[in-house]
Amino acid sequence: MSLGQKFNEDKIILLSILPEFCMIDTFKIQMPTEDAITRGLTEFAKTKRATLWLCFVSQIFLDVDHIMRQTTLGAFGDLRMSGLRIQKTIDDYLQLSKTHPQPKFWPKEGDEEIRNISSDVESWITRDLFLDIRVLSILDRIGSPPEKHALLSQHSILCGLILFNLNLRMQFVGQKLITQWYDVQQLAFLHNLVLNSPMHEDVRWPDMDTFIKIHGESHIFIGSRPKNANESLNWLELATGISSAANFARDSRSKRFHKSDGKNPRLLKPTTAVANLFSARYVDGLGEDSGIVNIDRILDELSQKSKIESSSKSLQRANPEHIITRKWSNTHNIDTLHLLAFLKTKLFEEEPIILYNYFGMHKRSVELLRLIRDKEHQKFVQYFTSAYMPDESFISNIVILILHVARGSAQNAR
């Protein structure tokens, strides 16, 4: 195209989407998150002031549209599929929650945040909030019917950031859920003990292996993996803060089942260091201490790690991350393009970790614990009386009971 044709095309693209930015301020629409382009054009709709910065931002918006000319709807397609996945995950969790009493240790704010995520998916992905407003206003009587998802279908960057927002929130609340229930962690001890048994060498649980890899053996097991029932029980009691086996004795009917001494709360924390740099910017309530200004801390940690790791010099030379960390270690300075390349690579590596389904793991853990309880109920009653489990919100502590029996059996065998 000639320069004039290119200019006219850009004008059509920009003018076709400007009404969406006008609506954001006019109807005070609260978006899950927003990028600098959206914020700048929304401000322009209000002030009518065209600054040099706004011209630069608008050009970036147009450049993205040109680059994605053949796949303009690709970003919204990814967002839509991910929204369906998130909605299915939340629906399964809420269905599971109806099958047990509301745990006292799980605050109502947790379920509120889960429902807020579901509401955002419903408003922005399943439906179209902008279209709903148009239908209720006089705007729908003027001109042709509005296109559904007119903003997101043309705004790839905003699609990516809304998806980033939803995934980080799912990761955050999912980790809180697992921390409070402590079911996956307790089953990690039981799974590890089964793996140490020569009779069960063929047992595999890939989801659990991934969970342990993400959060680290030393964090889950308080050091290296326990090798027998005695170590498993002692380290699990340290991890949960349960002070002694007296809680499970036959004469302890009147005592609380789960008596925590408040020590060593084994909180699950995000292990996605680079993504966390952006969490405060794009997710309300997350990462108050994070920010891109902390990139030097991450580079320092990676530099130390690369010094400790023993790998061949040829591999180190070929690894872009090692080149960047080595340069940072030597000069404490890297150029902008190297930094952007590093951030892009690390975010790509962290994406599978962000997408780990903590809700699905919680559901499978509860189902497995229920199967164990149903199969071994008579033995639990025999060893710990019929009061061994006050209600199903304490079902994860079945693992501790099993480890008590396993330790006792090992002692008797000796």
Secondary structure, DSSP 4 states (H G I P E B T S, - for coil): --HHHHHHHHHHHHHHHHHHHHHHHHTT---S---HHHHHHHHHHHH----HHHHHHHHHHHHHHHHTGGGTTHHHHHHHHHHHHHHHHHHHHHHHHTTSPPPTTS-HHHHHHHHHHHHHHIIIIIS-HHHHHHHHSGGGGSSSPPPTTTTTTT-HHHHHHHHHHHHHHHHHHHHHHHHHH-HHHHHHHHHHHHHTSGGGTT---HHHHHHHHHH-HHHHTTSSPP-SHHHHHHHHHHHHTB--GGGGSTT-TTS-SS-B-S----------HHHHHHHHHHSTTS-TT--GGGHHHHHHHHHHHHHHS---HHHHHH-HHHHHHHHHHHHS---HHHHHHHHHHHHHHHHHHHT--HHHHHHHHHHHHHHHHHHHHHHHHHHH-TTS-SSGGGGGGHHHHHHHHHHHHHHHH-
